[in-house]
Amino acid sequence: MTTFQRARSEETREIRRQAILDTAARMLAEMPAGEITLNELSRRSHLAKSAILKYFESREAILLELLDRAWKQWTADLAAQAPGRNLTDALTESLERHPQFCELLSAQAGVLEHNVSAEVAGRYKLAAYANVAALADVIRTHLPELGDLAAQLAPQIVLVIGAVWTHSRPSPGMLAAYEADPHLATMRLDFAPSLRAVVDTLIAGTLTRAS
């Protein structure tokens, strides 16, 4: 009887954790990761902030776990693409279907990895290491000639995704500046074509090294 009660308690705890993550995910559809607050998350999840902190040590810990979940979903989507497809096209199109992953990834180093304990940071980094390795496996299915170099290309692509996403989301002030000066407008990045260009360059350079 005691074992049954413990299992049910653990199941309830996990359900509540997932509910908090789901609420944060819905908020991400409305605002950048940096604007999500525990107060608003508390209001939307109908849980006291103190209750949320029993499941996650901080706002950043919530978003890091959400990033890991989104990362795995994106990798699974990319892995489902036919190996014969152009890798850059498959990667870019799949990322356009996973804006939450791009948003969280862009905030990872500057926002999400702060205000977390060594335990949470270490757990996330181990998950990220596995996610990068899974991406390298997908890359090998598309470009088997890369061999071991796929493991070096994968983290480079991850860094590029976050950087291009950030620069393709200008502030209202920057948008106004672009509209006021046509010369400045040439500096504005569109996510998909900009990412394609950079990833193509990375792949071409890695293929050259492999040969």
Secondary structure, DSSP 8 states (H G I E B T S, - for coil): -HHHHHHHHHHHHHHHHHHHHHHHHHHHTTS-GGG--HHHHHHHHT--HHHHTTT-SSHHHHHHHHHHHHHHHHHHHHHTS-TTS-HHHHHHHHHHT-HHHHHHHHHIIIIITSS--HHHHHHHHHHHHHHHHHHHHHHHHH-GGGGGGHHHHHHHHHHHHHHHHHHTS--HHHHHHHHH-HHHHTT---HHHHHHHHHHHHHHHHHHHH-
